[in-house]
Amino acid sequence: MNQTIHIYHTNDLHSHFANWPRIKSFLAERKRWHEEEGDICLILDVGDHADRSHPFTEGTAGKGNVQLLNEAEYDAVTIGNNEGITLSKEELNDLYVQADFEVVVSNLFDLEGNRPIWAKPHHIIQAKNGVRIGLVGATAEFTPFYRKLGWQVTDAKESIIQAVEEIRGETDLIVCLSHLGIKEDELLVDLCPNINIILGAHTHHIFHEGKWQGDTLLGAAGKFGFYIGHIAVESSFEKSSARLIETSRLQETEDGFDEFLVEQGKKQLGELVFHSTKTLKAEWFKDSELGTLFGRAMLEFSEADCALFNAGIFMEDMPKGDLTRYDFHKMLPHPINPCLVELSGAELKEIYLQSLNSEWPQLELKGMGFRGVVFGKMLHFNMEIIDHRFYINGQLAVHDQTYRLITLDMLTFGYFFPSLKRAAKTYFMPEFLRDVFSQYFHSKALK
């Protein structure tokens, strides 16, 4: 192989579009350079390009992201959990209809065991000089969420190993698009040494000059479009090198691009929900009328006995006047679903006491779907302690009786309340918090 293979990769953009014009311009320029030199250029994305916390992605159900990838001439992508579990099954099945690139994901099936028509377990690119580049990919196993949406995800590493075995004899180089996280990638290297390059994502890790593990080169470009990864494969694979290009150092191209996309999303989300007669303040550190109304909406939606959530979820005040889907999106931009948890009276009392942690309100929380600034005060509805006795919905709680708590999915992952991770749960999907809240007001307006 006399030509150099240039692989450019992005991951975990999460709809942070401020740097996208620079990324697009850089990739176009580099692709032209390499092709003029007779070299091979591939452009790949490793998932979570879309994030419904951005109004453009919300308003287009992710199709706007696909159009941006088309315009930047990406060759292939895999899906992240934001594409996989924040869209309904119908929306995900429709997402890539107009994609000009391949979607490589080996571990996603419907409940009947059928692979979606838009997904491939592997893809082989035949370069002009006869070099065959095999692409494999998989996404993180958020099993209960996928199942609730009508999908099943199989063991990611096993599915990648199987895909590699299917194409190993037909390829000269195998590249894995892994939206699994750094620890899983390191395990994958040991399990499948036939992979030459693993492009990583999901855990937002960074390898400034790549990382060699055995004979496999790992690349990772962080998050939010801060970096573009570049791997150059020379005449022999052992001469391969990796580096990151910092996008803020690239020449500025289009000013105000993100603002333009926000306006596009605002138009898409212009549907009227209801008319508010007053402004309701978003309070992060105390009880509020806005928080009380949201608690009522959650209880009505789920028919639960009580509710628990953090006040930091409210990113904007509820303004006076006509409110659209865009207003609710600004107020609650998080891709967070409601979750109903079954707990005994004793377990619920323990949860209540844990939630009084005085350090939590100021916690600057990142991840788990939360797109806010600080965690905020924990708000409780239909549960309280009076004279050292625990009451649920005005009644003294029975130690071993089962109660139904409506809360946020992020509070069930074990970071805040380990017992919620172990408890019986029902996730409501694809409804987000903003859907529950807007429907509450919309239903009241119809009455």
C-alpha positions in Angstrom: 0.0 0.0 0.0 1.7 3.2 -1.2 -1.1 5.6 -0.3 -1.8 7.0 3.1 -5.2 6.4 4.6 -6.4 9.5 6.4 -9.3 8.9 8.9 -11.0 11.9 10.4 -13.4 11.2 13.3 -15.8 13.1 15.6 -17.9 11.9 18.5 -20.3 13.1 21.2 -21.1 16.4 19.5 -24.3 16.5 21.5 -25.7 19.2 19.1 -23.1 21.7 20.2 -23.1 23.5 16.8 -20.9 26.5 17.5 -17.8 24.8 16.0 -19.6 22.9 13.3 -18.9 25.4 10.4 -15.2 25.1 11.2 -15.4 21.3 11.4 -17.2 21.2 8.0 -14.7 23.6 6.3 -11.7 21.8 7.7 -12.9 18.4 6.6 -13.7 19.6 3.1 -10.3 21.2 2.8 -8.5 18.1 4.1 -10.5 15.7 1.9 -9.6 17.8 -1.2 -5.9 17.9 -0.2 -5.7 14.1 0.3 -7.6 13.2 -2.8 -5.4 15.5 -4.9 -2.4 13.7 -3.4 -3.9 10.3 -4.4 -4.5 9.4 -0.8 -7.6 7.9 0.9 -9.8 10.0 3.2 -12.5 8.7 5.4 -14.8 10.9 7.6 -16.5 9.1 10.5 -18.7 9.9 13.5 -18.9 7.7 16.5 -22.4 8.6 17.9 -24.3 11.1 20.0 -24.1 13.7 17.2 -27.7 14.5 18.0 -29.0 15.8 21.3 -32.5 16.8 21.8 -31.6 19.5 24.3 -30.9 21.7 21.3 -34.1 23.1 19.7 -32.9 22.4 16.2 -32.5 18.7 17.0 -35.8 18.6 18.9 -37.6 20.4 16.1 -36.3 18.2 13.3 -36.3 15.0 15.4 -32.6 14.6 14.6 -33.0 14.9 10.8 -31.3 18.2 10.9 -28.2 16.6 12.3 -28.3 14.0 9.5 -28.4 16.8 6.9 -25.4 18.5 8.5 -23.5 15.1 8.3 -24.5 14.8 4.7 -23.2 18.3 3.9 -19.9 17.6 5.6 -19.6 14.4 3.4 -19.3 11.8 6.2 -18.7 8.3 5.0 -20.2 6.4 8.0 -21.4 6.7 11.5 -22.6 4.6 14.4 -25.4 5.6 16.8 -25.0 6.7 20.4 -27.5 6.4 23.2 -28.9 9.9 22.3 -29.9 8.7 18.8 -31.0 5.3 20.1 -33.1 6.0 23.2 -34.2 9.7 23.0 -36.1 9.2 19.8 -39.2 7.0 19.5 -38.8 3.8 17.5 -40.7 5.5 14.6 -38.4 8.5 14.7 -35.2 6.4 14.8 -36.4 4.3 11.9 -37.1 7.5 10.0 -33.9 9.3 11.0 -31.5 8.1 8.4 -33.9 7.8 5.4 -32.0 10.6 3.6 -28.5 9.8 4.9 -25.8 9.8 2.3 -23.5 7.7 4.6 -23.6 4.3 6.1 -24.9 3.6 9.6 -22.8 0.8 11.1 -24.2 -0.7 14.3 -24.1 -4.4 15.0 -26.1 -4.9 18.2 -29.5 -3.3 17.6 -32.6 -5.3 16.6 -36.3 -5.0 16.9 -38.1 -7.3 19.4 -38.6 -9.9 16.7 -34.8 -10.1 16.2 -34.8 -8.2 12.9 -32.0 -5.7 12.2 -33.4 -2.3 11.1 -33.1 -1.7 7.4 -31.0 1.4 7.9 -28.3 -0.3 10.0 -25.4 -2.6 8.9 -23.3 -4.8 11.1 -20.3 -4.0 9.0 -19.3 -2.1 5.9 -16.4 -2.5 3.5 -14.9 0.4 1.6 -13.0 -0.5 -1.5 -10.4 2.2 -2.1 -9.2 3.1 -5.6 -5.8 1.3 -5.1 -7.6 -1.9 -4.1 -7.2 -1.5 -0.3 -10.2 -2.8 1.6 -11.2 -1.0 4.7 -13.7 -2.7 7.0 -15.9 -0.8 9.3 -17.7 -2.3 12.3 -19.6 -0.6 15.1 -21.8 -0.9 18.1 -23.6 1.2 20.7 -23.9 1.1 24.5 -26.3 -1.4 26.0 -29.0 0.8 27.7 -31.1 -2.4 27.7 -34.3 -1.4 29.6 -34.6 1.8 27.7 -34.2 0.2 24.3 -36.7 -2.5 25.2 -39.3 0.0 26.4 -39.0 1.7 23.0 -39.4 -1.6 21.1 -35.8 -2.4 20.5 -33.3 -5.0 21.9 -29.6 -4.5 22.2 -27.3 -7.5 22.2 -23.9 -7.8 23.8 -21.9 -5.0 22.1 -18.5 -6.6 22.2 -19.8 -10.0 21.1 -21.6 -8.4 18.2 -18.4 -6.6 17.1 -16.3 -9.8 17.4 -18.8 -11.6 15.2 -18.8 -8.7 12.6 -15.0 -8.7 12.5 -15.0 -12.5 11.9 -17.4 -12.1 9.0 -15.2 -9.6 7.2 -11.7 -10.4 8.4 -10.7 -12.3 5.3 -12.1 -9.6 3.0 -10.3 -6.6 4.5 -6.8 -5.1 4.8 -7.7 -2.8 7.7 -10.5 -3.0 10.3 -11.8 0.1 12.0 -14.3 -0.1 14.9 -16.7 2.7 15.6 -17.3 2.1 19.3 -19.9 4.1 21.3 -19.2 1.9 24.3 -16.8 3.9 26.5 -13.1 3.6 27.2 -13.2 0.6 29.6 -15.2 -1.4 27.1 -12.8 -0.5 24.3 -9.8 -1.7 26.4 -11.6 -5.0 27.0 -12.5 -5.2 23.3 -8.8 -5.0 22.3 -8.0 -8.1 24.3 -11.0 -10.0 23.1 -10.6 -9.1 19.4 -7.0 -8.3 18.4 -7.9 -8.4 14.8 -9.3 -4.8 15.1 -6.6 -2.4 13.9 -8.2 0.9 15.0 -10.9 1.6 17.6 -12.5 5.0 17.5 -14.0 5.6 20.9 -16.9 7.6 22.3 -19.6 7.8 25.0 -17.3 8.5 28.0 -16.0 11.7 26.3 -12.4 10.6 26.8 -9.5 12.2 24.9 -6.4 10.7 23.4 -4.3 13.6 22.1 -1.9 11.2 20.2 -3.9 8.1 20.3 -3.2 5.1 22.6 -1.5 1.9 21.5 -2.7 -1.2 23.3 -1.0 -4.2 21.9 -1.2 -3.9 18.1 -4.4 -1.8 18.2 -4.5 2.0 18.0 -7.2 3.7 20.0 -8.5 7.2 19.0 -10.9 9.5 20.9 -11.9 13.1 20.4 -13.6 14.1 23.6 -17.0 15.9 23.2 -18.9 18.9 21.9 -16.8 19.3 18.7 -13.8 20.7 20.7 -11.6 18.3 18.7 -11.4 16.5 15.4 -9.5 13.2 15.5 -7.0 12.4 12.7 -5.4 9.0 12.2 -2.9 8.5 9.4 -2.2 4.9 8.3 1.0 4.7 6.3 2.2 2.0 4.0 2.5 -0.4 6.9 0.0 -0.3 9.7 2.8 -0.1 12.3 3.6 3.4 11.0 0.1 4.7 11.9 -0.2 7.9 14.0 -3.0 9.7 15.7 -3.5 13.3 16.8 -6.3 15.7 17.7 -7.0 19.0 16.0 -8.4 21.7 18.3 -11.3 23.3 16.5 -11.1 26.6 18.3 -7.7 27.1 16.6 -9.2 26.7 13.1 -10.0 29.6 10.9 -13.5 31.0 11.7 -15.9 30.6 8.9 -19.6 31.2 9.7 -20.5 33.5 12.5 -23.8 33.0 14.3 -24.4 29.5 13.0 -25.7 28.1 16.3 -28.1 31.0 16.7 -29.4 30.4 13.2 -30.1 26.8 14.0 -31.8 27.8 17.2 -34.1 30.0 15.2 -34.8 27.1 12.8 -35.7 25.0 15.8 -37.9 27.7 17.3 -40.0 27.8 14.1 -40.3 24.0 14.1 -41.5 24.1 17.7 -44.0 27.0 17.3 -47.1 24.9 18.1 -49.2 26.7 20.7 -49.6 24.8 24.0 -51.6 27.2 26.2 -51.9 30.8 27.4 -50.3 31.6 30.8 -51.8 34.5 32.8 -48.7 35.1 34.8 -44.9 34.5 35.0 -43.7 31.6 37.1 -40.1 31.9 38.4 -37.6 29.1 38.1 -36.2 28.7 41.6 -33.3 26.3 42.1 -32.9 26.5 45.8 -36.4 26.8 47.3 -39.9 25.7 46.7 -41.8 27.5 44.0 -45.2 27.6 42.3 -43.5 26.3 39.1 -42.1 23.3 41.0 -45.5 22.6 42.6 -47.3 22.6 39.2 -44.6 20.3 37.8 -45.1 17.9 40.8 -48.9 17.9 40.1 -48.2 17.2 36.5 -46.0 14.2 37.3 -48.5 12.8 39.8 -51.4 13.1 37.4 -49.4 11.6 34.6 -48.2 8.6 36.5 -51.0 8.1 39.1 -48.2 7.7 41.6 -48.5 8.1 45.4 -45.8 10.7 45.7 -43.1 12.5 43.7 -39.5 13.5 44.0 -37.3 15.6 41.7 -34.6 18.3 41.9 -35.4 22.0 41.3 -32.4 22.5 39.1 -34.3 21.0 36.1 -36.0 24.3 35.5 -33.7 26.3 33.1 -36.1 29.2 32.4 -39.0 30.9 34.0 -42.5 30.1 32.6 -43.3 33.4 30.9 -46.7 35.1 30.7 -48.6 34.9 27.5 -48.8 32.3 24.7 -46.5 29.4 25.3 -45.3 27.1 22.6 -43.4 23.8 22.5 -40.3 25.9 22.2 -41.0 27.6 25.5 -41.4 24.2 27.2 -38.2 23.0 25.6 -36.3 26.1 26.9 -37.7 25.5 30.3 -36.9 21.7 30.4 -34.3 20.9 27.7 -33.1 17.7 29.3 -33.5 14.3 27.5 -34.8 12.8 30.8 -37.8 10.5 31.1 -40.1 10.0 34.1 -39.7 6.8 36.0 -42.1 5.1 38.4 -40.5 3.2 41.2 -42.1 0.7 43.6 -40.8 1.0 47.2 -41.8 -0.1 50.6 -42.7 2.6 53.2 -39.4 2.0 54.9 -37.4 2.3 51.7 -39.3 5.5 50.8 -38.5 7.0 54.1 -34.8 6.2 53.6 -35.0 7.9 50.2 -36.6 10.9 51.7 -34.0 11.3 54.4 -31.1 10.9 51.8 -32.7 13.6 49.7 -32.2 16.1 52.4 -28.4 16.1 51.8 -27.4 19.7 52.2 -24.5 19.5 49.7 -26.7 18.4 46.7 -28.3 21.8 45.8 -25.0 23.4 44.9 -23.7 20.3 43.0 -22.7 21.1 39.4 -24.1 18.0 37.8 -22.9 16.8 34.4 -24.3 13.9 32.4 -27.1 11.4 33.0 -29.3 13.5 30.7 -29.1 16.6 32.9 -28.5 19.7 30.9 -28.7 22.2 33.8 -26.2 24.2 35.9 -26.7 23.0 39.4 -28.7 20.1 41.0 -30.9 22.4 43.1 -33.1 21.7 46.1 -34.8 18.3 46.2 -38.6 18.8 46.0 -41.0 16.4 47.6 -44.7 15.9 46.9 -47.2 13.9 49.0 -44.5 12.9 51.4 -43.2 14.5 54.6 -41.9 13.9 58.1 -43.9 15.3 61.0 -42.8 14.7 64.6 -40.3 12.0 63.4 -43.1 10.2 61.6 -43.2 9.6 57.9 -46.4 10.4 56.0 -47.3 9.6 52.4 -50.2 11.4 50.8 -51.4 12.5 54.3 -51.4 9.0 55.8 -48.8 7.5 58.1 -46.6 5.3 56.0 -46.8 1.6 56.6 -43.4 0.0 56.9 -43.9 -2.9 54.6 -46.6 -1.6 52.3 -45.6 -0.9 48.6 -45.9 2.7 47.4 -45.4 4.2 43.9 -42.9 7.0 43.5 -42.7 9.1 40.4 -39.2 10.6 39.8 -36.6 11.3 37.1 -34.8 8.5 35.3 -31.4 10.1 36.2 -32.1 9.6 39.9 -32.5 5.8 39.4 -29.0 5.2 38.0 -27.5 4.7 41.5 -25.4 7.8 41.9 -27.7 9.6 44.3 -30.0 6.7 45.5 -28.4 3.2 45.3 -31.7 1.6 46.4 -33.6 3.2 43.4 -31.2 1.4 41.1 -32.2 -2.0 42.6 -35.9 -1.3 42.9 -38.7 -2.4 40.5 -39.1 0.4 37.9 -41.2 1.5 35.0 -39.6 4.0 32.6 -42.0 6.2 30.6 -40.8 6.5 27.1 -40.5 8.3 24.8 -42.1 11.1 26.9 -39.6 13.6 28.3 -40.3 15.9 31.3 -41.3 18.7 29.0 -43.8 16.5 27.3 -45.4 15.6 30.7 -45.5 19.3 31.8 -46.8 20.7 28.5 -49.5 18.0 28.3 -50.6 18.9 31.8 -51.3 22.5 30.8 -52.7 21.6 27.4 -55.3 19.2 29.0 -56.3 21.9 31.5 -56.8 24.4 28.7 -59.1 22.0 26.9 -61.4 21.6 29.9 
